[in-house]
Amino acid sequence: MEPPTVTYEGRLARARSRMGDLGIDALCLSVGPDLPYLIGYEATALDRLTMLVVPRDSEPVLVVPRLEAARVPDRPALFSVRPWDEIEDPIELVSNQARGASVVAIGDHTWARFVLALQGALPRARFVSASLVTAPLRVIKDEAEIAALSDAAHAVDAIASAIRERPFRGRSEREIHRELVELILDHGHERANFAIVASGPNAASPHHEPGERRVEEEDVVLCDFGGTMNAYCSDITRMFVVGQARSEVADAYEALAIAQEAAVRRATVGTPCEEVDRVARAALDDAGLGQYFIHRTGHGIGMEAHEDPYLVAGNETLLAPGHAFSVEPGVYLPDRFGLRLEDIVVASESGPRRLNIASRDLTEVD
């Protein structure tokens, strides 16, 4: 599915304009988000090649396995479709469409086997990353994209609120994980992208894989989950504690919440991405917890759960209206506990706009 009012013609025109600016002769896109962004079709990750070839000055052609062709939306004004049969060589078909190109931009997610084969078929071409063309287009979200991100955020907000009333004690991480996956799908997402459930000392590992550990009294439980809804992603992290939180946990969470709030407030148009990261880190340093914050403050979000812009030291990119990103500082004490608080935020001329509105309390549960 896709957000309403998408104008693929405009996106394709902007891509071609950037190709001209960069001296790129052909844009070749396969699996990954760039293809659906430009034409509204997502390639299935198969051993059979699907690839859109966009020459700078002629008609785009989608080379697609015949058994997948029925899935392709009918947009003849935008691109033509060239189905290929099992006895045909799709590399030859793609290289014929790009023949004569001196510079080819290849999709960042394209399988290496296909990239190598195309390099062999086009030995005189120089290959560059398609993100040179597509990333600056995708990083600024328009109103329809922000609406889609907001809808996805509100869906996981509802889940975060619902699980406050569910039992945690005595259940395994995997059981809670499965419940979250079901809730993500039940709340309108086409797919669940991830559902991290980490309890007690396991929460000190930011990307812990849910296992058979059962939640105990006084455990903190980190739940980080999201999916894809109408082509755009959700991502939220909320913290729970069984019974009453120990003072050490409560104090650390209070410091974490202060750090997140400071970072969100700093995420204004014109602020360097690295400055948002610095503000969150400084707040945790002031609380004596800075050494336990071991990852960047945030990542962009859109058709991918992680994309530009990244809120990390060294990224001098200035936040602009339409940038959408997570703000998610964390505190991870090895073998003891871990905490993270995450919301999706959009930069706007009127200030940072949180898309997630679910309670950010350290929630006491049964």
Secondary structure by P-SEA (a helix, b strand, c coil): cccccccaaaaaaaaaaaaaaacccbbbbccccccccccccccccccbbbbbbbcccbbbbbbcccccccccccccccbbbbbbcccccaaaaaaaaaccccbbbccccccaaaaaaaaaacccbbbbbcccccccccccccaaaaaaaaaaaaaaaaaaaaacccccccccaaaaaaaaaaaaaaaccccccbbbbbccccccccccccccccccccbbbbbbcccccccbbbbbbbbbbcccccaaaaaaaaaaaaaaaaaaaaccccccaaaaaaaaaaaaaaacccccccccccccccccccccccccccccccccccbbbbbcccccccccbbbbbbbbbbbccccccccccccccccccc
